[in-house]
Amino acid sequence: MYVCSCFGITDKQVKDHAAAGACTPRQIASVTKAGTDCGSCVRTIQGILGRGACPRRELLEKGNAAAVLAVEPELAEAA
């Protein structure tokens, strides 16, 4: 099923990115552009992501920012 018709992103793609560690609609948008045009898919993406465990959030809460930066190289470049 298409989640973002603007960029042709499917629910499977969102789930795959979530399994790889994308925890928020913004993180999904950074990899797929979903939610960055008309924005009508953001709530659907939020629903797919749910409120489950977020590996990055858990690492940050444990004070392991280096591991998060290793997962998200674009954050390391910005720092």
N, C-alpha and C positions, 0 to 999 in steps of 0.2 A: 504494500500500500504506500502511495506517495504521501509523505508528510509535508514536504515543501515543494509546491508545484512551480515556484519561481526558478528553482535550481535543480529540480528533478531528484530530490533526496528522498529515499525510502525509509520506512521504519527500521528495516534491517540494517541499513547503513548507520542510522542513529544508534541502534543497539550495539553494533560492532564497535563504534567509536566509544560508546559508554563502557563496553567491556575492556577496551584498551585504556580506560582511565578518564575519559571526559565526563565530568560530573555535573556540569551546568549547561544551560542553553548557550551561554557565551562561549564556552569551550567547544561545543558542537559547531557553533557558527564559525569559529576560527579555523576549523578544519574543512567545513563543508559549505559555508556561506548561508546555510539554512537559517532563516529568521532575520536576515540582514536587509531584505528588500521590503516586502509588504508587511512582514511581521505576524501574519495570521497563523503561522505554524508554531510560534513560540510556546503557546500553552500546550499544544500536542507534544512537543519535544519535552516540556516539563513533565507531562504525564508519563511519557516513556521512561524518563530518567528516574521518576519517583523520588522517594526520600530515603532510598537505600544507602548502604555504606558507600563512602567515597574514598578510594585509596589515597588520593592526594590530600583530602581534608584530614584523614587519619594521620598521615605523615606529618602534616603541619602541626596538628595538635600535639604530636609527640616531639615537636621541635626539630624535625628533620627536613628543613627547607632545602638542603642540598639535594636530597633525593627527588623532591618535587621539581627542582630546576633541571635535574637530569632527565626527567620524564618530559618536561616542557622546555626544550632548548630555546625557544623564542623568548621565554622569560629570562633566561640566563643572559641572552644578548642585550636585553633591555636594562638589565641591572648594572 
